[in-house]
């Protein structure tokens, strides 16, 4: 799944940055190759502006939509569960008794009623950060505001994850690990490719 995500996110910017204007453009005097008319040519000023627009869309829209989806999914699940529980309620007196009982419950019993964490756990969180790191390091020359947008996005990401993990979903069961595993080699490879 991570390979699909990498291809999905990086295919278009990589093509614009490294292949567009260099493949299937012909040669001077003959602007076609295999019957294709120079559709893959960059403008006179180059492909950098097109790459910048592509990165702005990725940083501004895709990450914002990902944050909305990441927080919205648990909110919708909680809302649906509360709606169904209200339909099942028969009397107002029962609700009052239940509220008094909830106030007397310890936090771990209240947390048990939260939505369970999805089966992937922190995989999607790591994947999102690794993809963002790749965009910031590989395309820094094309979009110098990428680190600033990444910083702003990460600030909101921390706040949204805090809401999600503390109020909407059950906490992840901790497991002991030595390091971040294959994510380290992936980050190292991206950093070397960016240089």
Protein Blocks (a to p, Z undefined) as FASTA:
>chain_A
ZZmmmmmmmmmmmmmmmmgopaonbpehiaceehiacklbccfkojklmmmmmmmmmmmm
mmmmmmmmmmmmmmmmmmmmmmmmmmmpmbfklmmmmmmmmmmpcfklmmmmpccddfkl
mmmmmmmmmmmmmmmmmmmmmmmmlmmmmmmmmmmmmmmmmmmmmmmmccddddddfblm
jmlmmmmmmmmmmZZ
